[in-house]
Amino acid sequence: MKKLFMMLMAGLFITACTSKPQAQSSEEPTKKALVLYFSVTNTTKQVAEYIQQKTGADIEAIQLKEPYSTVYDEIIKRSGEERAGNVLPELLPLKANLADYDVIFLGYPLWFGTYAQPVKTLLANVDFKGKKVVPFCTSGSSGIKQSLGDLKKAIPGAQIPASVGVRSSLMDKMPAAVDRVLIDLGLMEGKNEVLADYSAQQAPSAEETAIFDAAISTYPMMNGTKAVSVGSRKTSKGTDYKFVGEANGAKMDVYITKENGDVAPYFTAVDR
């Protein structure tokens, strides 16, 4: 697999250099990739290790001088205070030299809708110009959309060709989500199903409302959210829905999948 990865990487980044003799081009250094991630509860770490396993890339964890507690309430309290005070937690030096890498898979949990504060420290102190950055995140419910916008602002000189977000309660579906991105990037053999666009939003039927209610019923933070409209698309595995939900006057996009057969619907992300 590692040999395949290196061959694909070379193909992904090959540049036509007609002014150089062909013999010299073979001496150019092989392009490299790094899986760089921050994880407290090891959920993001699982995704990072899966990517490393599939690609053969190097891997390193982002570590803090003062690590976070692994207790949820304490994580939220500290990270909330850091966010409110715009405090950047101090990191331990990276062992990897990011200048040696062309592709960086950047992993993080979503806190307050975006990447965790230690990643903000990293972005403020490391030059990502000219890199291909592939973000991957884990979360309780939030989608990756907000963090992508924040990343593009923080590292405008980098390219972000793809991304993947995984709900922590759906880690069993993580490999398929990651594989799809790796195949799209040419870093893994395979062929992805071509997905249609969602249909236009319209008022949900009674059946669609029941699917929405069932999918969010197991997640307390979605209590009181109502389906306002919905678009859908058929896939080989079932039906994907893009609902617009509303709670306390605030609207959000809620992505739900209903697989074929007697399988309960589940939501994959919420973009507020």
Long-range contacts (C-beta under 8 A, 24 or more apart in sequence): 1-53, 1-54, 1-55, 1-56, 2-56, 3-56, 4-189, 5-33, 5-55, 5-56, 5-57, 5-187, 6-30, 6-56, 8-186, 8-187, 8-188, 9-33, 9-102, 9-103, 9-187, 11-186, 12-103, 12-185, 12-186, 12-187, 13-102, 31-102, 31-103, 32-57, 32-58, 32-100, 32-101, 32-102, 32-103, 33-57, 33-58, 33-101, 33-102, 33-103, 33-104, 33-105, 33-187, 34-58, 34-59, 34-60, 34-96, 34-98, 34-101, 34-103, 34-104, 34-105, 35-59, 35-60, 35-105, 35-107, 36-60, 36-62, 36-94, 36-96, 36-98, 36-104, 36-105, 36-106, 36-107, 36-122, 37-61, 37-62, 37-105, 37-106, 37-107, 37-108, 37-136, 38-62, 38-107, 38-108, 38-109, 38-116, 38-118, 38-119, 38-122, 39-107, 39-109, 40-67, 40-68, 40-70, 40-75, 40-109, 40-116, 41-70, 41-109, 41-168, 43-109, 43-138, 43-168, 43-171, 44-107, 44-108, 44-109, 44-136, 44-137, 44-138, 46-171, 46-174, 47-107, 47-136, 47-138, 47-164, 47-166, 47-174, 47-178, 48-105, 48-107, 48-136, 50-174, 50-175, 50-178, 51-105, 51-107, 51-136, 51-178, 51-182, 54-178, 54-179, 54-182, 54-187, 54-188, 55-105, 55-182, 55-187, 55-188, 57-103, 57-105, 58-96, 58-101, 60-94, 60-95, 60-96, 62-91, 62-94, 62-118, 62-119, 62-122, 63-91, 63-92, 64-89, 64-90, 64-91, 64-92, 64-118, 65-89, 65-90, 65-91, 65-92, 66-90, 75-111, 76-111, 79-111, 79-112, 79-116, 79-117, 80-112, 82-117, 83-111, 83-112, 83-117, 87-117, 88-117, 88-120, 88-121, 88-124, 89-117, 89-118, 89-121, 90-121, 91-118, 91-121, 91-122, 91-125, 94-126, 98-126, 98-127, 98-128, 98-131, 101-131, 102-131, 102-132, 103-131, 103-132, 103-133, 103-134, 104-128, 104-131, 104-132, 104-133, 104-134, 105-134, 105-135, 105-136, 106-133, 106-134, 106-135, 106-136, 106-151, 107-135, 107-136, 107-137, 107-138, 108-135, 108-137, 108-147, 109-137, 109-138, 109-139, 110-137, 110-138, 110-139, 110-140, 110-142, 110-144, 110-147, 110-165, 113-142, 113-146, 113-147, 113-272, 114-146, 114-147, 114-150, 115-147, 115-150, 115-151, 120-154, 123-151, 123-154, 123-155, 124-154, 127-157, 128-155, 128-157, 128-158, 129-155, 129-157, 129-158, 130-157, 130-158, 131-155, 131-158, 131-159, 132-158, 132-159, 132-160, 132-161, 133-158, 133-159, 133-160, 134-160, 134-161, 134-162, 134-163, 134-164, 134-181, 134-185, 135-160, 135-163, 135-164, 136-163, 136-164, 136-165, 136-166, 136-178, 136-181, 137-163, 137-164, 137-165, 137-166, 138-165, 138-166, 138-167, 138-168, 138-171, 139-165, 139-166, 139-167, 139-168, 139-269, 140-167, 140-168, 140-169, 140-219, 140-221, 141-167, 141-219, 141-221, 141-222, 141-267, 141-269, 141-270, 142-269, 142-270, 142-271, 142-272, 143-253, 143-255, 143-269, 143-270, 143-271, 144-269, 145-271, 146-271, 146-272, 161-185, 165-269, 167-267, 167-268, 167-269, 170-266, 170-268, 193-235, 193-236, 195-233, 195-235, 195-240, 196-233, 196-234, 197-233, 198-231, 198-232, 198-233, 198-240, 198-242, 199-231, 199-232, 199-233, 200-231, 201-229, 201-230, 201-231, 201-242, 201-244, 202-229, 202-230, 202-231, 203-229, 203-230, 204-228, 204-229, 204-230, 204-243, 208-232, 208-241, 208-243, 211-241, 211-256, 211-258, 211-265, 212-241, 212-243, 212-245, 212-254, 212-256, 212-265, 214-264, 214-265, 215-254, 215-256, 215-264, 215-265, 215-266, 215-267, 216-245, 216-254, 216-267, 219-267, 222-247, 222-254, 222-267, 222-270, 224-248, 225-252, 225-254, 227-254, 238-263, 245-270
